[in-house]
Amino acid sequence: MSVRPPASGDAARVVRRGLVLSTVALVGVAAVYLLALLYAPIEARQGLAQKIFYVHVPAAWSALLAFSLVGLASALYLWLHDPRLDRFAAASAEVGVAFSAVMLTSGPIWAKPIWGTWWTWDARLTLTLFLFFLFVGYLSLRAAVHDPGERARFSAVVGILGMLLVPFIHLSVYLFRTLHPQPIVLKPSAPSLPPEMLRTLLLSTVVFTLLYLGFVTTRYGLALADEAREDEAHAP
Amino acid sequence: MPRSIRLSLAIAAKDLRAELRSKTALLSALVFAALVLVVFNFARDPTVLAVTDLAPSVLWVTFALAAMVAMNRAFTVERENSAFDGLLLAPVPREALFLGKLLANLVFVGTVELVTLPLFVLFFNMSLWPQLPGVLAVTALATIGFVAVGTIFSAMAVRTRFAELMLPVLLLPFMVPPLIGAVQVTSRLLAERPLSEMWGWLRLLALYDVVFVTLCTLAFTAVVDE
């Protein structure tokens, strides 16, 4: 299948669109911070530490969204061989790693005062940590393969296998936990949220999804620009 | 015997024959496994930690590391004189090619594990006879799954710039479910727990094998064909 090489004008337009989206989303993030601090009430038992919830949960949402879409795009790529799918998967994986870094750093900051420990091998924590490693591996594989076609096929295979690995990691960590009960961690049961908290969280989720879209669009445009530059370099 | 199975066996036989003639990879993998066991022995304070508490983890970490070293070999040997291009030109279905490579890897990794096991018994002063059939069974069950993933990843890794580093980075997350399962079953075997306590883990290991052997066999064509 021959695909028209992307022109650099296209790339600039996509990057611009991505930057506009990201800027809007970043303004939204500032609004979420203000709402979280001024509008949402202070949680009775956790105090101010609970405020991290408005960043942590949406970041986790965006990271999981990013990784699921990598798996989906990988499967579709092996079927359709459309380079756009590969470019999207790469962009989504990179942005997903960034969001999961936010999730994995904001989590312990909250857990230290609330659980009394930075880290615990709870099923969800372990799963997200391995997802992070999986996609760091995915990105380093992409960086280490030179040929674009080969890179796309290899990373699609890793993307698909990774998607199937997730339930296995979840299941084994879950079995591990239930058969070996660990010291009970001080963990508040999910409180029913007051409407102010819920609204802030929902807005934050929308904003983080927008941020994901903005980042992925920007990254996609940059990949286009990269390809256009390489084509120019190889043109006789 | 169906043609594709015959072809897989022929490819596996070719790999093993080549290995038996030089024996370098096998010997290095064995020495490596023995060294890991020795290092572990010094990492443990025998007055604090009972050997049975640590033994299953030591055994499986050693197996995992040795398997990783061993699996790097499968496709690096094909790089010389572009041997792999010749193999791809042969009228062999890609699935049969993958299964042949997988089979050779399994024999190779299995040999390393079989030699490591007595060393482990020796160094850690264990008595393993009553549990031996169980330990061998769970070793086979866990090994099949991660060697399947390792075989397809080593076919990719060999085409990258940092082949020796790329395989562990990609493969270790995939080794987690089989390793957790194998360690759990092994420690229950050593503690002489009833089979019912291991059943969930054994099913998980078997499911992993089925899913990943099938998937890797099907995905292999995407790795080798343009």
Interface residues (C-beta under 8 A of the other chain):
Chain A: L78 F130 F133 L134 V136 G137 S140 L141 A144 V145 H146 G149 E150 R153 F154 A156 V157 V158 I160 L161 G162 L164 L165 F168 I169 L171 S172 V173 L175 F176 L179
Chain B: V149 I152 F153 M156 R159 T160 R161 F162 M166 V169 L170 L172 P173 F174 V176 P177 I180 G181 Q184 E197 G200 W201 L204 L207 Y208 V211 F212 L215 C216 A219 A222 V223 E226
